[in-house]
Amino acid sequence: MDKTKITGKYAMMRRAYLKENQPGHLFALMSRNQLNTHLQQIQVEAEMMMEQLMEQMLIKNPAPDKKTNQMAWVGHMNSLKEQVEEIILTQLIYN
């Protein structure tokens, strides 16, 4: 069985989801010794999605000027990140 420690926010979220909602799929991945590969792939895909979607969101919704309005910039970026994370969770982690 796969005993390697899994790191990465999205990999850990995916493993928790599989454990709670799809234990049969989790067992199948573990029995074929493919769990870590699957989780690493999810982590990489999620990071790539985060980067690409943030770029796209910033094009559609430009951020305020960081130098003149730092708090508005932080709020805007946090809002975009939350939206992108929701997409990642829906399309990748909980799928």
C-alpha positions in Angstrom: 0.0 0.0 0.0 1.0 3.6 -0.6 2.6 5.0 2.6 4.3 8.1 1.3 3.3 11.3 3.1 1.0 13.4 0.9 1.5 17.2 1.0 -0.3 19.9 -0.7 -3.6 21.5 0.1 -5.5 20.2 -2.9 -4.1 16.7 -2.6 -5.1 16.5 1.1 -8.5 17.8 0.3 -9.0 15.2 -2.5 -7.9 12.4 -0.2 -10.3 13.6 2.5 -13.1 13.8 -0.1 -12.4 10.3 -1.4 -12.3 8.9 2.2 -15.6 10.4 3.1 -17.6 10.2 -0.1 -16.0 7.6 -2.3 -14.3 5.0 -0.1 -14.5 2.3 -2.8 -12.5 4.5 -5.3 -10.0 5.3 -2.5 -9.6 1.6 -1.8 -9.2 0.8 -5.5 -6.5 3.5 -5.9 -4.7 2.2 -2.8 -4.9 -1.4 -3.8 -3.4 -0.6 -7.2 -0.7 1.5 -5.5 -1.9 4.6 -7.5 -3.2 6.8 -4.7 -0.1 9.0 -4.4 0.2 9.4 -8.2 -3.5 10.4 -8.3 -3.1 12.9 -5.5 0.1 14.4 -7.0 -1.7 14.8 -10.3 -4.6 16.5 -8.6 -2.3 18.9 -6.8 -0.4 19.8 -10.0 -3.7 20.3 -12.0 -5.2 22.4 -9.2 -2.1 24.7 -9.0 -2.1 25.1 -12.8 -5.9 25.9 -12.7 -5.3 28.4 -10.0 -2.6 30.2 -12.0 -4.5 30.2 -15.3 -7.9 31.1 -13.8 -6.4 34.0 -11.7 -4.8 35.4 -14.9 -8.2 35.2 -16.7 -10.1 36.7 -13.8 -7.7 39.6 -13.6 -8.1 40.3 -17.2 -11.9 40.4 -16.9 -11.8 42.1 -13.4 -8.7 44.2 -13.1 -7.5 44.9 -9.6 -7.3 48.4 -8.1 -3.9 50.0 -8.0 -1.9 48.3 -5.3 0.3 51.3 -4.5 -2.6 53.8 -4.0 -5.2 51.5 -2.5 -3.6 48.5 -0.9 -6.7 47.4 1.1 -8.9 47.4 -2.0 -6.3 45.5 -3.9 -6.0 42.8 -1.1 -9.8 42.5 -0.9 -10.1 42.2 -4.7 -7.4 39.6 -4.9 -8.9 37.6 -2.0 -12.3 37.7 -3.7 -10.9 36.4 -7.0 -9.0 33.7 -5.2 -12.1 32.5 -3.4 -14.0 32.4 -6.7 -11.2 30.4 -8.4 -10.9 28.0 -5.5 -14.6 27.3 -5.7 -14.2 26.4 -9.3 -11.2 24.1 -8.5 -13.2 22.4 -5.7 -16.2 21.8 -7.9 -14.4 20.7 -11.1 -11.4 18.9 -9.7 -11.5 18.0 -6.0 -15.2 17.0 -5.5 -15.6 15.4 -8.9 
